[in-house]
Every structure is written in C-alpha cells, then in structure tokens.
Amino acid sequence: MVAINKPSGLLVHKSPIDKHETRFALQEVRDQIGQYVYPIHRLDKPTSGVLLFALDKQVAKQMSEAFREGKVEKTYLAIVRGYTEKLETIDYALKQMLDTKEQKKLGITKESQEAVTRYERLDTVELPFPVSRYPMARYSLVKLTPKSGRKHQLRRHMKHIFHPIVGDTKHGRGEHNKLFRKEFGCHRLLLHANTIQFVHPVTEESLYIEAPLDEMFLALFQKFDWNIEV
C-alpha cells in the first residue's frame, strides 16, 4: 500500500461533480511511484489528511472490506463554530447523497443510513470579532472519530448539532467562513484526516499512520495559542 497526506482541494479521482478538474491524487501518486494504484477509500475534495491506496486489486478489496466492517479506525481534527460539549456521540441517520443526475434517473433513492460519530473537544478560543448577533466569536478544536462511513458524515453531523466546521461552504455557516477568510486568509475547509489505524491484510502487522497538519492549520494553532499533542 501507499499512504499520502492529501492536500485540501485535491480530488481523489475523477468525478462527475468536478468535470473541470485536471489534477487527481490517484494519477499523481501513480506518476510519482511509476506504478498503478487502486483507491481504497475516499476523502472529500476540501478535506486534507491521510489517504490510502493499494498496489494491487486483492489488497484494495481486502482493505475496502475492512473499512466496511469497521476494522479501520480514523480520527480527524476540525475547527468548529461555538463551544461544543467535552465528549459526545452523535447517533443520527443520514440520507444517502446522490452524486449525479444519472443516479436519480436510475431511481436510486436517498434512503436513510445509520451514522455514528464520536467527538472530543480539545481546546477553545474566543475571538474579538462580532458575528451575527454575538459580540465575540467562539470556536472549538475537536477530534472526530467516525464509526460509520457516510458521505460528508462529519460535516453533516457537526451541522446537525449546530457546530458546523469552519470553511464548509456546503454544510457550514457563511458568516464564520467569511470571518476566517478575512481575518486569517483561510480559504479551506478546516477538516483534516489526522490518523488511521488498521491491521495490514498481508503482513498482519498493526499499522498506525499519522498525517501532519498543513501550514494553514499550524498558523491557526499558533494564533489561538493551541499547544496540543494531536
């Protein structure tokens, strides 16, 4: 397998949603190592962090099954609006999101699917900027652990509990996204796939992979005086 630290804004592979895109993680990894790679799982285009590819179909199949069976544990870091609870489990079913009009034409329905996310608040910050009706802006740094793998699950779950992820243009709050763009030059979704842990399907070795934060995240940590071992 190959593990990469995918930057925000890069698609995993070609998608009918972004037909204009010309750069894809799959092709770039293939070109870097000179060998075809197979996608095992996916990260949303605006999400950064650890992403796995397999070097052959069999490993890709075994790893995809491990993901479906909940044998792969992932953690994410996110900056969200407001002060969250210290610890919470979000158990909220999500309707299936369809990618294309063709899927809708085929009669694929948006059925509700079980979805569970656990989160832990790591730190908070209060900023001297008025947002909406509030004189100060409050944010939390959270560690998110998805227990299922629904499309946009973390983004939709945080929206559901009224703590949307900053920079989320689809499920977030525009006034907070605008504040981060204006004050910090932040134009990305503040969601990062930080770690992944699983048993290698061939060697049966327990693997733990961590993807470092990018410059934007690190700059915000410094501004907010967050000194956390993540």
N, C-alpha and C positions, 0 to 999 in steps of 0.2 A: 504494500500500500504506500501511498504518498499522502502526507498531511501538509497543508499550506495554511498561511494566515491570510485569508481573503480580505482585500480592502473593501471598504464601503463603496458602493457604486458599480461594482463588477458583477455581472451576471454569471451564474454557474455554467449555464449552457444556453444555446439559442432558445428563444421563447417567442410565441406569437404575440405576447403582450408588448415586447420591445423589439419590433421588427427593424428599427433603425440602428440598433446596437451592432457594433462590429467586433467588440472585444468580449471574450468569454474565458472564464477560469479554466474550463476543460481544455480548450485549444492552447492556452498559454502554458499550462503545465505540460501538455503533450510536447510542445515545441521545446520547452526547457530541458526535458529529460530525454527527448528523442524517442519516445515510446507512447503508444496509445494508452489512454487511461479511461476507466469506467466510473461514472458518478455513482456514489453510494447513497448520499443524502443531499439535501439542498439547504442553502441559506438564502434568505431574501436578498434581492439586489442591494438594498441600502444597509444590510447588516454585515458587519465585519466579523472576522474570527476564524477559528479552526474548522477546516473543511477537509474531508477525506475522499480520496479517490483510490480505486483498486487497479492493479496492474493486469488482472485477468477476470474473465466473466464469473468464474466459480467463486472467487473471493468476494466479488461485488454482490453476488447472490446471497452468500452466507452472511455478509455484513448487513445487507438490506433486511434479511430475516431477523438478525439480532436487534436492529432498530425497531422493527415492528413488534417484536416480543418484549421490548422494554429492557433489553440486556445492555444497552448503551446509556451511560449517564452523562448528560451535558449540563454545564452551568453557563449562564450568561450574566453579564453586567449591564445595567441600564440606569440612566438618569431619568427620573420621572417627576411629574408635577406633584407638588404638595408633600406633606409628611405622611408616609404610609404607616401601617401597623408594623410592629417589630418583626413578627413572624405571622404568616398566614398561608393557608392553602385555598386556592381558587378552584372550585369544582363547578364549572359552568360549561354546559354543552354548547358547541359552536356549529352553526350551519356550514355545510360544505361550500367552499368558494370555488366557482367555476372559472376556468382560465379563458375560455374562448366562447364565441357565439356558436361555434360548431357543436360544442358540448351541450349547449342549451337546445340546439336544434335536434340533437340526438335523444332528447328527453331525459338527460341526466339531471336528477333533481337535487336540490340543495337540502339534503337530509341533515338533521342534527346529529352530531357525533360527540361522544363523550370526550371531555378535555379537562385535564387537571394540571395546574401549575402551583408549585410552592415557591414562596419568596421570603427573603430575609433582608431587612433594612440594615445597611452597613454604616451609613452616615447621612447627615442632612446639611443643608445650607439655607440661609435666609439672605436674600439679595435686596439692596435698596432701590428696587425698581417697581413702580406700580404696575400691576397687571389686572385688567378688568376692574372689579370693584375693590380689589385689595391693595393697600398701600405698599406692601412688601411682597416679593416673590419667593416662594418656598419650594425646595426640591429635595428629593431623596435619591441616594445611591442604593440600588438594590441588587441582590444576587438572585437570579431566577433559575429555577430547576424545573423544566417541563417534564411531566410524567406521561405525556402523550405527544403526538407529533402532527397537530393540525396546522393547516396553512395560516400564517400570521397569528398563531396561537398566543404568543407572548404579547404581541401588540394589541390584540383584541381583548385579551384577559385584563391587561392593565387599563385599557379604556373602560372595560366593564366595571371596574372598582373605582373609577374616576381618578385614576393616577396614570394618565397616558404617558407614553415615552416621548421625551423631548425630541423634536426633529421628525416625528412621524406625520407625514403630510396626508396620509390616508385615514389613520385612526386617531390622530392626535389633536391638539388644540393650537390653532393658528397663532394666537397671541403669544404663546410661550415659544413656539418655533421662531417667530419674528424677533422676540427679545434676544434669543441666543444668536441669531444671525447678526443682529445689530450690535450687541454688546461684546460678543466673543468671536465673531467671524465664523460661527459654527453652521455649516450647511449640510450636515449629515444626520442620519438617524442615530441617536445615542444608545445603540444596542450592539453588544459585542459578545460573540460566542467565545467564552474565555477558556473553558476546559472541556475535555472529553475523555471518558474512561471506559475501557472495554477489554475483553479477552480476545487476543489475536486468534482468528479462526484456523490458522495453520500451526503456529508455534505454541498456541495455548498460553502465551505469556500475557500477564496483566499489564496493559499499557495505560499510561496517563500522559496526555498531551495538553500543553498549555500554550495559548496564543497571546503574546504580549499586546498591550494596548497601543493604539496609534498615537501620533503626535497631538491630535485634537483632544482625545480623552485625557492624555497626560497633562496637557496645558490646563484643562478644566480642573483636574485634580489639584494642580498647583494653585490655581486661583481660589479654589474653595477650601484650601488647606486640608485636603483629604490625604492622610498618610496611612494607607491601608494595605496590608498584605493580602493581595487578591490572587 
